[in-house]
Amino acid sequence: MVHLFCYGPLGKPCERGWLGVHLWPLSYNCIMDLLVYSDTWCPDCRTAKRFLEKHNISYKEINIESTPGAAEEVIRQTGKRAIPQFVIDGRWVQPYRPGEGFLYEEMSALLGLVDEG
């Protein structure tokens, strides 16, 4: 599994066992596993992966076309065939909104990223 150490809103390691700005509790030392369900033809998926890479966030990619059962798992978990999908410690998160694109602010807060600007 890929592990990501989370940081709080001030860029310091999270000490309370919560992720980012305390949006969701973690049960163990602020370490999380991040999966990204995606495909090469998906422009929103490329945007999501660029966002993670820009912030040096490790993830494991699951290609829904080449991984047996992956597309069905997305449908089972979300009720639709919508990618990209993040799975953070088993919790499914859609990092974009159809017609609006990638949710930069929401994902930054969720992942505990600090705005350096």
N, C-alpha and C positions, 0 to 999 in steps of 0.2 A: 504494500500500500504506500501511497504518497502521503507524507505528513506535511502540514503547514503550521507553523507557530504563529499564533495571532498576536496582534498588537492593538492596544487601546487607542482611543482618539487622540492621545498626545504622543503617539509613536513609541510608547514604552510597553514592554511586555505586559500583557494582561495578567493581573495578580488575583482577581476575584473568581476566576473560573468562568468568565463570560467572554463572549466573542465581540470584538469591536466596541460598539457603543451600547453594549448590554441589551442587544436585541434578542439574543437567544442564548440560554444557558448551555454550557458544555459540562459534561460530567467528569472530565479528567484533564487537568493541567493545561487547558487551552491548546491542545493539539487537535487538528482536524484532518480528515481525509477529504480530498476534493476530486470528484469525478466530473468530467465534462462530456455529455452526450452530444455528438456533432456529426457533421459530414463535410466532405470537401466542396460540395456544390453549394453550401449554405453560407451566404454572405454575413448573416448575423453571427454564425458560428466563428467565422474568421475574426470578426470584431471582438467577440468575447475572449477568444484565445489571445489576441493582441493585447487586450486589456490586462489579462493575467500575466502575460510575458513582460509587459512594460513594468509591472510592479513586482517582478521576480517571484511570482506565486506559482509554486509547483502544483501540477495536476496530472491526473491520468486521463487520457482521452479515450473515449469509447465511440468508435465509428458505427453509426446505426446501420450502414449498408454492409459492412464487412464483418461485423461481429454478430454471430448467430444469436437471435433472440433479443438483441438490443432495441430494435425498433418496437417490438412487442412490449418490452419492459417500459419504455417511455409512455406508450399508450396506456398500459396497465396502471402506471403511477400517476399520470397527468390527465388521462381521459382523452388525449389527442396526440397526434403525431406532430409535435412542436419541438423544434430544436433551435438553438442550443438549450440544454438543461444543465444546471449545476446540481450536483448531489454533494452536500456538505454534511459529513457525519451521518449519512443516511437520510438527510432531509432534502427534499427536492425543491429547487428554486429556479424559476424562470427568469433569466437575467435580462430579458428584453420585453418590450410591450409591442405587439403587432401594430404597425403604423407609426410608432414612435421611435423604435430602435432600442439600442442598448441602454440600460438603466445605470448610467455611470455613477450618479450620486448614491443611489440605493445600494449598489454593489460595493462601492467604496466604504460606505458605512457598515455594511454587513461584514466585510472582510477586515474592518479596522484600519483602513488606509487613511493616511494623513495628507491633507492638501498642502503641498509645499509652496503653493503660489501665494 
